[in-house]
Amino acid sequence: MKRLLQVYIVCMTLTGCAFNSIFINYPSQIAPYKSQLATSTSNASLTKLADNISGNDGLLYAQEAGRIAQIEGDFANSKAYYQQAIAAYKDFDDRAIVSVSDIGATSSSFLLNDNAIPYRGPGYERIMLHQYQALNYLLMGDVQGALVEVRRSNQLQSSEQAHYEKSQDSIKEMANGTINSEINKLNKASGTVTSSFLNAYSYYTTGLLHELLGEPNDAYIDYRKAAQITPDNHFLQQDLVRLAKQLSMPQYDEFKKRWGDAPLPKKGQGQVVFMVERGFAPEKQSFTVPFTIDGNFQTAALATYYPRTTPLNTTPITGLNNVLKAQSIANIDALAYNALKEALPGALFRQAARVVTKSELNKSVKGDNKHDNDVGSVAMQIFNVVTEQPDRRSWLTLPQQAQIAREFIKPGQYNISIAGSSATKIEVKPNRATLIWVIETGNRTRFYSIII
Amino acid sequence: MKHIKVIFVLAAVLGLSACQSKVQYGDATEVETVNENFGSTDLQAISAKMVDSMLTFPPIVVMTQKERPIMFVDKIKNKTSEHIDTESITDTISTKLLRSGKFRFIDMTKVDAVRKQLDYQNNAGMVDPSTAIRFGRQIGAQYMLYGNLSSIVKEAGSDKDVYYKMTMRLMDLETGLIEWSDEKEIRKAKSKSFLGL
């Protein structure tokens, strides 16, 4: 009985932290912000979200708050939030190999659920964080700062690449029947190509910033990697051919044969570069299996994704001389499925440990008194089922898909719009590039542009 | 039993009070190794090396024997993967060079402020025209000091290696010749502790 009381005390103190994913599933915490971004014309208040940055999952809330501020065009605040997230990742990096706080978190996850472990995003989230931070610096006019963030994401990209070169096979090592079918389902949705491991959008963005800020040789390297991941994007192919031509690279003939020659800008022409982000990243769903041990009712809960049924099409951009069709460069869905697939072995291990801990707790409440026994064991079973929540945390305000489009056009003013959005005026100057960042969130589309 | 408890509580209180945070002054030139990022020690090492190298370079010694050449500092380009205040590095270097008494400087970061002031003196109608400083009387710089700061960062397992290289050059603006150049390399290695919080 005393054990039980202790568990309840732990439980009560934990509910004390208002915004906590241990009991309130994470997607439902972010849902109101997403709907606000999708519809309202007023800006979302971030103070409540930002209060959580000091908490256990501070990293995740900082990413989320930074992204919401960024979507709304508040780049200064977004930069500050992202900086907090970057610092949190750095803390993880600097942590000792055997860390007391990690052990503490893992052991409380044995008692409650995986949400007790501080959130640490998968590799692609961390890369996107730096990519978005680079855009913050760029849109606020700090070119050198933007390039620093670009180099940081380049560093992470190469370590991510090295990681997958070693461990592509490591995810196949699971033998549990139910979970296997879940993995197969995820496999089908994410495809087997590199695009589910590495993010071509990040490579393209870093390449683009390198190119626009006067480092075409670095851009060429990043574009080539992006093209290895997403080989069928027309704009990316053209960029590669054009850069190979401009830099007289040995691959120029090969690229030209494969994709056709690329037009160079005519004298006095300007350039429009579109980065189109559409929708929101997928939410993790819960997947619960009930069973009994020694006649005590228990559940196991894991997170999964339900693949979307309607894929996104190309986005027609109107208002230029011709209709420009933005093509997909990366699907965040595929990356998210893959990240979850990789996290499953660890989650399964902790799940097994949790089942053992909880059934031990069930046994421990069995005292001598018959009445005590019943109340205790019923309470224990309720506690077990209530605390058994899957880890549904992930960066939810990321886009579902990123698309790109690019064209050399005559300088002047244009009224551009994408399907269903109101028109926005942009300016194109001779020999300069106008970078237009289009973020579509449900019923609302925002345009941010800068002339570089 | 009770005594033991009291002793334990006292010990805990004493132990905790030792953990209180405190502030103290330190030596500004002390070696700083809080983390592997670019820090004050790197800044000091770079500026000391650059100034020494420049002031002892024989052609520069000859050049500064009869006159105090005028130079300006262009920005140092930050090519690392950290947000570093490179202006602070150039500030230190230019201050040291100026203090050596061998060079004179033009501060390009204050051109706008100077223009505003001269504009006020000449055009606002508030300043006695005989005391107003006229436009077009400043002296042009003969040399430009500029540089690059780049880094290579490698990380594997619990080891991290950071290498910085600072290159500086002095260009004669009339001839376009590089009169002096030097570089400073810094390497820092960091390995994670095995046990910790």
Interface residues (C-beta under 8 A of the other chain):
Chain A: D94 R95 A96 I97 V98 S99 V100 S101 Q144 G145 L147 V148 R151 R152 N154 Q155 S159
Chain B: N35 K77 N78 K79 T80 S81 E82 H83 V153 E155 S158 K192 S193 F194 L195 G196 L197
